[in-house]
């Protein structure tokens, strides 16, 4: 990462969003973490893999009925999906295309 301090690219934004998402998740704020990971995934789709710990944590954690843990995982997934969808929706409203760099 030190090279990006001299050669600024969008990767700095992606790193900041991913870091913010992981910090929020670590501090027990799964909805904020989902929003940050959703923004990172909108910015660069491979960042969607960062949502895996966020979604799997409730399923592997003990202490509660299975259905409640599945609902929590689904809620977190819905936040990530909604943020990504809103990002592409805003791009579509601004440019008329879902991915303005996607080509024909």
N, C-alpha and C positions, 0 to 999 in steps of 0.2 A: 503493500500500500504506500510506502513512502514516495514512490515515483509519481503517484497521483497528486501529491502536494505541489509538484512542479509543473505537471502536465494535467491541467484540470479538464476533466471529462464528466459526462453524466454518471460515471461510476462512483463519484463522490456522493451524489444524491442516493444512488442505489445502496451504497455502503451505510449511509446515515439512516435510511429507512429500515434496512435490515437490522442494524444495530438497535435502533429505537424499538423495533418490534420485539427483539429478543430480550432487551432490558425490561420492557413492559411485561412480557410474559414471566420473566424471572421475579418481578416484583408483585406478581399476583394480579395483574390487570389484563385478563385475557381479551376483553373487548377492544381495548386500545391496541394490544398486540396484534389482534386480527386486522384492525384498520391499517396499521403500519405495514404489516405483511401484504395486505391487499394492495396498497399503493406501490410497494416494491414489486409485486407480481404484475401490476399494470405497466410499470416502467420497463420491466424485463421479465417475460413469462417464466423463465427457469427459476426465478426467485420464489415461485409458488411452492417449491420444495421446503421452504422455510416454514410453511404452515403445518408440516407433518408433526413436529413435536407439540404444537399448539392443539392439534386435533386429536392426537393419540393420548395425550396426558390424561384426560378424564376417563378414557377407557381402561387404562392400566392402573389408575389410582384405585385404591380400595376405599372402603368406608362409605357405603351408600348403595342403594339398589341399582341394578344394571340399567334399567330404563332411564333413570335420572342421569346417569353418566352418559348414556347415548344422546339424550336430549341436550346436554351441555356441549358435547362434541359437535352436534348438529348446529347448535346456536353459534358456536365459534366459526364453523365452516360457512354458515350463512353470512356472517359479518365479512369474512374474507371475500366470498363470492359477490356480495353486494357492492363492496368497495371496488373490486375489479370491474364489475358491470357498470358502475357509475363512471369510472374512468373512461371506459370505452364509449359509453353513452355521451359523455361530455365531448370526447373527440369527434364522435359522429355529428353532434350538434354544431361543433365549431367548423368542421371541415367537410361534412357530408359523407365521410367514409369512416368505417370502424377503425381501420388502420391506414392512415394516410401515407405510410411508407411501405405498404404491402405490395404495391404494384398492381398490375392488371390481373 
